[in-house]
Amino acid sequence: MGYVPTTLAEPGQKLKVNIELTEWDAVVTEESSFDPSNARIRQDV
């Protein structure tokens, strides 16, 4: 998870991020993937 300038904040926008000298592919999503209570894991299917 990270923050990007609003000019790049379009859902689906593909980006490259650098984490500890390693470049990774990333995609901007509409909703945050942050789930501190793990509610998504606990959903019954």
N, CA, C and O atoms as a Tinker XYZ file with bonds, in Angstrom:
   180  protein
     1  N      0.852000   -1.152000    0.000000    73     2
     2  CA     0.000000    0.000000    0.000000    64     1     3
     3  C      0.905000    1.223000    0.000000    63     2     4     5
     4  O      1.963000    1.245000    0.629000    81     3
     5  N      0.453000    2.240000   -0.727000    73     3     6
     6  CA     1.224000    3.458000   -0.767000    64     5     7
     7  C      0.373000    4.608000   -1.260000    63     6     8     9
     8  O     -0.809000    4.444000   -1.562000    81     7
     9  N      0.976000    5.746000   -1.336000    73     7    10
    10  CA     0.303000    6.945000   -1.801000    64     9    11
    11  C      0.950000    7.401000   -3.095000    63    10    12    13
    12  O      2.164000    7.285000   -3.266000    81    11
    13  N      0.137000    7.920000   -4.008000    73    11    14
    14  CA     0.642000    8.440000   -5.279000    64    13    15
    15  C      0.069000    9.832000   -5.501000    63    14    16    17
    16  O     -0.949000   10.186000   -4.906000    81    15
    17  N      0.708000   10.617000   -6.345000    73    15    18
    18  CA     0.156000   11.933000   -6.671000    64    17    19
    19  C     -1.236000   11.773000   -7.305000    63    18    20    21
    20  O     -1.505000   10.782000   -7.983000    81    19
    21  N     -2.102000   12.748000   -7.079000    73    19    22
    22  CA    -3.460000   12.659000   -7.615000    64    21    23
    23  C     -3.481000   12.528000   -9.131000    63    22    24    25
    24  O     -4.434000   11.984000   -9.688000    81    23
    25  N     -2.458000   13.011000   -9.799000    73    23    26
    26  CA    -2.405000   12.892000  -11.260000    64    25    27
    27  C     -2.250000   11.440000  -11.709000    63    26    28    29
    28  O     -2.544000   11.118000  -12.861000    81    27
    29  N     -1.796000   10.565000  -10.822000    73    27    30
    30  CA    -1.623000    9.139000  -11.136000    64    29    31
    31  C     -2.672000    8.263000  -10.461000    63    30    32    33
    32  O     -2.621000    7.038000  -10.575000    81    31
    33  N     -3.617000    8.875000   -9.763000    73    31    34
    34  CA    -4.548000    8.116000   -8.936000    64    33    35
    35  C     -5.794000    7.648000   -9.681000    63    34    36    37
    36  O     -6.896000    7.727000   -9.136000    81    35
    37  N     -5.649000    7.173000  -10.885000    73    35    38
    38  CA    -6.765000    6.627000  -11.646000    64    37    39
    39  C     -6.808000    5.117000  -11.443000    63    38    40    41
    40  O     -5.791000    4.451000  -11.640000    81    39
    41  N     -7.952000    4.554000  -11.056000    73    39    42
    42  CA    -8.043000    3.096000  -10.886000    64    41    43
    43  C     -7.580000    2.363000  -12.147000    63    42    44    45
    44  O     -7.963000    2.713000  -13.263000    81    43
    45  N     -6.766000    1.360000  -11.947000    73    43    46
    46  CA    -6.216000    0.597000  -13.058000    64    45    47
    47  C     -4.868000    1.086000  -13.550000    63    46    48    49
    48  O     -4.195000    0.394000  -14.314000    81    47
    49  N     -4.463000    2.285000  -13.115000    73    47    50
    50  CA    -3.167000    2.846000  -13.518000    64    49    51
    51  C     -2.048000    1.922000  -13.063000    63    50    52    53
    52  O     -1.959000    1.594000  -11.880000    81    51
    53  N     -1.194000    1.497000  -13.990000    73    51    54
    54  CA    -0.066000    0.635000  -13.650000    64    53    55
    55  C      1.141000    1.494000  -13.314000    63    54    56    57
    56  O      1.434000    2.474000  -13.999000    81    55
    57  N      1.839000    1.111000  -12.248000    73    55    58
    58  CA     3.000000    1.852000  -11.764000    64    57    59
    59  C      4.128000    0.891000  -11.435000    63    58    60    61
    60  O      3.927000   -0.321000  -11.366000    81    59
    61  N      5.298000    1.435000  -11.237000    73    59    62
    62  CA     6.440000    0.701000  -10.702000    64    61    63
    63  C      6.785000    1.343000   -9.368000    63    62    64    65
    64  O      6.860000    2.568000   -9.263000    81    63
    65  N      6.994000    0.520000   -8.350000    73    63    66
    66  CA     7.391000    1.039000   -7.048000    64    65    67
    67  C      8.734000    0.438000   -6.666000    63    66    68    69
    68  O      9.053000   -0.689000   -7.044000    81    67
    69  N      9.510000    1.198000   -5.918000    73    67    70
    70  CA    10.827000    0.754000   -5.507000    64    69    71
    71  C     10.812000    0.517000   -4.000000    63    70    72    73
    72  O     10.613000    1.444000   -3.215000    81    71
    73  N     11.024000   -0.735000   -3.611000    73    71    74
    74  CA    11.056000   -1.100000   -2.199000    64    73    75
    75  C     12.400000   -1.765000   -1.918000    63    74    76    77
    76  O     12.697000   -2.839000   -2.441000    81    75
    77  N     13.195000   -1.120000   -1.096000    73    75    78
    78  CA    14.517000   -1.623000   -0.727000    64    77    79
    79  C     15.342000   -2.042000   -1.941000    63    78    80    81
    80  O     15.876000   -3.150000   -2.001000    81    79
    81  N     15.430000   -1.133000   -2.900000    73    79    82
    82  CA    16.238000   -1.300000   -4.111000    64    81    83
    83  C     15.717000   -2.354000   -5.073000    63    82    84    85
    84  O     16.433000   -2.750000   -5.992000    81    83
    85  N     14.478000   -2.820000   -4.884000    73    83    86
    86  CA    13.857000   -3.763000   -5.806000    64    85    87
    87  C     12.629000   -3.098000   -6.406000    63    86    88    89
    88  O     11.809000   -2.532000   -5.684000    81    87
    89  N     12.499000   -3.167000   -7.744000    73    87    90
    90  CA    11.365000   -2.554000   -8.419000    64    89    91
    91  C     10.232000   -3.574000   -8.560000    63    90    92    93
    92  O     10.451000   -4.704000   -8.996000    81    91
    93  N      9.018000   -3.158000   -8.186000    73    91    94
    94  CA     7.840000   -4.024000   -8.214000    64    93    95
    95  C      6.742000   -3.391000   -9.060000    63    94    96    97
    96  O      6.629000   -2.167000   -9.129000    81    95
    97  N      5.933000   -4.234000   -9.704000    73    95    98
    98  CA     4.754000   -3.750000  -10.418000    64    97    99
    99  C      3.654000   -3.456000   -9.409000    63    98   100   101
   100  O      3.533000   -4.151000   -8.401000    81    99
   101  N      2.850000   -2.426000   -9.675000    73    99   102
   102  CA     1.735000   -2.069000   -8.802000    64   101   103
   103  C      0.592000   -1.554000   -9.673000    63   102   104   105
   104  O      0.808000   -1.100000  -10.797000    81   103
   105  N     -0.617000   -1.629000   -9.139000    73   103   106
   106  CA    -1.804000   -1.129000   -9.834000    64   105   107
   107  C     -2.628000   -0.318000   -8.845000    63   106   108   109
   108  O     -2.842000   -0.745000   -7.710000    81   107
   109  N     -3.091000    0.854000   -9.275000    73   107   110
   110  CA    -3.948000    1.684000   -8.438000    64   109   111
   111  C     -5.325000    1.035000   -8.355000    63   110   112   113
   112  O     -5.903000    0.664000   -9.377000    81   111
   113  N     -5.854000    0.895000   -7.132000    73   111   114
   114  CA    -7.188000    0.336000   -6.930000    64   113   115
   115  C     -8.121000    1.417000   -6.390000    63   114   116   117
   116  O     -7.665000    2.432000   -5.864000    81   115
   117  N     -9.434000    1.193000   -6.522000    73   115   118
   118  CA   -10.400000    2.170000   -6.024000    64   117   119
   119  C    -10.498000    2.141000   -4.513000    63   118   120   121
   120  O    -10.602000    3.189000   -3.875000    81   119
   121  N    -10.464000    0.946000   -3.934000    73   119   122
   122  CA   -10.602000    0.806000   -2.491000    64   121   123
   123  C     -9.267000    0.413000   -1.886000    63   122   124   125
   124  O     -8.434000   -0.221000   -2.532000    81   123
   125  N     -9.085000    0.797000   -0.653000    73   123   126
   126  CA    -7.868000    0.437000    0.055000    64   125   127
   127  C     -7.842000   -1.060000    0.331000    63   126   128   129
   128  O     -8.866000   -1.652000    0.674000    81   127
   129  N     -6.690000   -1.660000    0.183000    73   127   130
   130  CA    -6.556000   -3.084000    0.511000    64   129   131
   131  C     -6.253000   -3.282000    1.993000    63   130   132   133
   132  O     -6.144000   -4.418000    2.456000    81   131
   133  N     -6.115000   -2.190000    2.737000    73   131   134
   134  CA    -5.833000   -2.259000    4.173000    64   133   135
   135  C     -7.054000   -2.780000    4.906000    63   134   136   137
   136  O     -8.144000   -2.225000    4.767000    81   135
   137  N     -6.888000   -3.837000    5.683000    73   135   138
   138  CA    -7.986000   -4.489000    6.399000    64   137   139
   139  C     -7.512000   -4.842000    7.805000    63   138   140   141
   140  O     -7.223000   -6.006000    8.081000    81   139
   141  N     -7.428000   -3.847000    8.708000    73   139   142
   142  CA    -6.841000   -4.080000   10.028000    64   141   143
   143  C     -7.586000   -5.106000   10.877000    63   142   144   145
   144  O     -6.988000   -5.722000   11.759000    81   143
   145  N     -8.875000   -5.298000   10.630000    73   143   146
   146  CA    -9.632000   -6.275000   11.426000    64   145   147
   147  C     -9.736000   -7.629000   10.742000    63   146   148   149
   148  O    -10.382000   -8.533000   11.272000    81   147
   149  N     -9.113000   -7.792000    9.570000    73   147   150
   150  CA    -9.174000   -9.032000    8.789000    64   149   151
   151  C    -10.604000   -9.427000    8.446000    63   150   152   153
   152  O    -10.898000  -10.617000    8.331000    81   151
   153  N    -11.494000   -8.466000    8.279000    73   151   154
   154  CA   -12.902000   -8.736000    7.976000    64   153   155
   155  C    -13.060000   -9.473000    6.644000    63   154   156   157
   156  O    -13.940000  -10.325000    6.524000    81   155
   157  N    -12.242000   -9.170000    5.655000    73   155   158
   158  CA   -12.356000   -9.838000    4.355000    64   157   159
   159  C    -12.003000  -11.319000    4.458000    63   158   160   161
   160  O    -12.598000  -12.146000    3.769000    81   159
   161  N    -11.061000  -11.651000    5.294000    73   159   162
   162  CA   -10.679000  -13.052000    5.473000    64   161   163
   163  C    -11.815000  -13.829000    6.124000    63   162   164   165
   164  O    -12.016000  -15.006000    5.822000    81   163
   165  N    -12.555000  -13.184000    7.010000    73   163   166
   166  CA   -13.580000  -13.853000    7.802000    64   165   167
   167  C    -14.938000  -13.932000    7.111000    63   166   168   169
   168  O    -15.882000  -14.471000    7.688000    81   167
   169  N    -15.062000  -13.413000    5.901000    73   167   170
   170  CA   -16.346000  -13.453000    5.212000    64   169   171
   171  C    -16.690000  -14.894000    4.848000    63   170   172   173
   172  O    -15.843000  -15.648000    4.369000    81   171
   173  N    -17.924000  -15.254000    5.078000    73   171   174
   174  CA   -18.407000  -16.572000    4.657000    64   173   175
   175  C    -18.734000  -16.506000    3.165000    63   174   176   177
   176  O    -19.319000  -15.534000    2.687000    81   175
   177  N    -18.354000  -17.531000    2.457000    73   175   178
   178  CA   -18.593000  -17.565000    1.002000    64   177   179
   179  C    -19.777000  -18.430000    0.707000    63   178   180
   180  O    -20.147000  -18.593000   -0.456000    81   179
